[in-house]
Amino acid sequence: MHTDRGSDLILMRLSDALEELQGLEGAQTHRSWWVAREAVRDVARSDGRAVLTLEGGLTAPVSRRYARALRAAGWY
């Protein structure tokens, strides 16, 4: 987990973490990534796939599986 307060490793299934994140504005962008929408600073294409640049410079991948839903939701 990466936050504005630092990073830490949390051992749990992403599906369980997603349940805990219900009600927060964000989305799963890859099989092992969930991103808060307010953290996105830029969207770029790399090798035909989107990459999100987050606050603090971290980059998050967007897999083809989630790309269509993110585009439909206006993320890019």
N, C-alpha and C positions, 0 to 999 in steps of 0.2 A: 504494500500500500504506500502510495506517495501522496503527501498532503503538504500544505504550506507550512506545517510544523515539523516536517521531516519525513523519513521513509522507515518502514519496518516490514518485516516478513511475518505474515499471518498465515498459519496453516489451517485452511479449511477449504471445503469445496466451493468453487465459484457459485454454483447454484444456490448454496446456503447463504453466501454473502449477498447474492442478488435479492434474496428474500428480505434480508436486513436493510437493503437500500431502497425498498419500496417507498414511494412518495418523494424521493429525491429526483431532481431533474438531471438525468444522465442516461447513458445507454451502453450496452455491451457493444464493443467495437471489434472484438476478436475473441477467440475461444478462451483466452485468459486475461482479457482486459474489460473493465468497465470504466467509463470516463464521465466525470461530472461535466455537464455542458458548459458551465461557467468557467471551467479551467481551459477551454480550447481558445488558443490565441491565433492559430493559423491552420490552414488545410493546404496540403501540397500533394502532387501526384508524383509517385516514384515507381518506375517499372510498371506503369499502368494501374497502380493501386494507390489509394489515398493514405496519407500519413497525417496524423493530427499533431501539431506542435502545441504543447500544453504550457501553462504558466510555469516558469522556472526552467524552460528549455527542454524538458523531457518530451520524447516523441512516442506516440502510441500508434500501433498499426491498425488499419481497418481492413478486415478480411472481406472477400467478395460476398460471403454469406450475410454480412451485416451492412454492406455498403448501400444497397438499395433502400433499406429502411432509414438509414441516416440521411440520405439525400431527400427522401420523401418528407422527413421531419424538418428539413431546412438547415441541417448542420453544414452542408456545403452544396 
